[in-house]
Amino acid sequence: MIRSIGIDHGDARIGVAISDELGMLAHPLETIHLEKGDPFPRIKEIVESKKVGMIVLGLPRNMDGTYGPAAEKVRAFAELLKAAVPCPVKLWDERMTTKAAQRSLHAAGRNTKQSRAVIDQAAAQLILQGWLDSQAMLG
């Protein structure tokens, strides 16, 4: 089974999660801070070093299913990402993943300040886990 990574794209940070070798479970991996520069070399490094065969990129949608300005930013990012990495990039509905990640972190005893460093990774984990679960259901 090829490993996959999930990406939660934000204006300041990119959360990254990775699947296990069996493609069943997603785990937080790291946060890439955009103020430090171009994120594509780091993503490519992860893809190569972890032998990643699929990138699942969270696509924000409104609750009614429509797309807004944030989705356009992610689509533009996806096109640049496709040119930077040697594997497919799949867009995946990310509705409510950041809110769900916040709830999970708060339930684990982390306050908002403590969660800030890992919230993007947790959201990426939820995006990737949703995609992995869908693949398992497809057989």
N, C-alpha and C positions, 0 to 999 in steps of 0.2 A: 504494500500500500504506500502511495506517495504521501508525503507530509504536505499539509496546507497551512497557510497563515491567514489570519483574519486581520483586517485593518479598519480602525475607526479613525477617519480623517476629521481633523478639526482645524480651526484657524490658527491655533497656537501649538497644538501637539497632535501627534499621531500615535494612537495606541496600537500595539501589535500583540497578537496571540498566536500560538502555534498548536497544531494538533499533535497527538501522540503518534507513534509509528503505526498503530493499527487504524488510525483515522476515526477513532471513536470519541475521544475527549479533547477538548480545547483547554489550553493552559495560558495564562498571561505570560508574555515574554518581555516586552520592554516598551518604554515611551520614547519617542523621537521628538525632540523639541525643535520646532521650526525656526526659532530665532538663531539657532546654531548653524543654519544654512540649509542647503539642498538635501532633502531626505532620500533622494533616489539612490545615491551610492550606498547608504546604510541598508536600505531595503534590498538592494541587489546583493549585498554582502550576506544578509540573512538568508536570502533565497539560495545562494550558492553554498554557504557553509552548512545549512540545515537540510540541503537537498530537497527543497520545496518544489512541488509540481503544480500548485494551484494557489492563487491569491484570491481571497474573498474580501471584497471591499464593500463596506457598509454604504448604502445609498439612502440618504434621508428622504422620507416621504411625509407628507402631511397626513393627518389622521383620516382624511377622506380619500387617501390614495393618490392625490395629485402631487406634483413635484414643484418645488419652489427654488429660490436662488441658491440655497445650500446644495441642492441636488445638482445644479449646473456646475458649481465649483467642484463637486466630487466627480462628475463626468469628465470635466477638463483634466483633473488630476489622474483619472483612470487612463485617459489617452496618453498622457506623459509616462505613466507607470508602465503601460503596455510596451512602449518604446524602450524602456530602461531594463526590463527583466525578460528572461528567456522562457517564461511560463505564462499560461493563460491567466487573465484577470476577470473574475466574475463579480458583477454587481449584485448585492443582496440587500433586501429590505431591512433597514435598521431601526424601524419605528420603535421608540420607547426603550432602546437598549441602554442609553446613558441613564435614564431614570431607573431602570431595573438594576443597573450596576450600582447606582447610588444607594438604592434600598438594600441591596445585598451587603454592601460595605458597612452601612449604618447598622444593619442587623448583626454584623460581625463585631460591632463595638467601635468602629472608626467614625470619628466626627468628620465634618466637611473638610477641615484643614488637613487632617490625616489622610483623607481619601484622595485629595487633589493629585498626589504623585502617581496613583495607580488607577484612577477612575477610567482613563482612556484605555488602559490595558484590559480592565474588566469589561468595558463595553465591547472591545475587539473580541474578547473571549466569548461573549454572548452572541455576537454576529457569527463567529466561526462555528460555535456549537449549534446554532440554528441551522446553518448550512450542512454541517456533518450529520445532524439528525435527519434532515431531508434526504440526504444521500442514502442513509441507512434504510429509510422507509421505501426508497425506490429499488432497493435490493442491490 
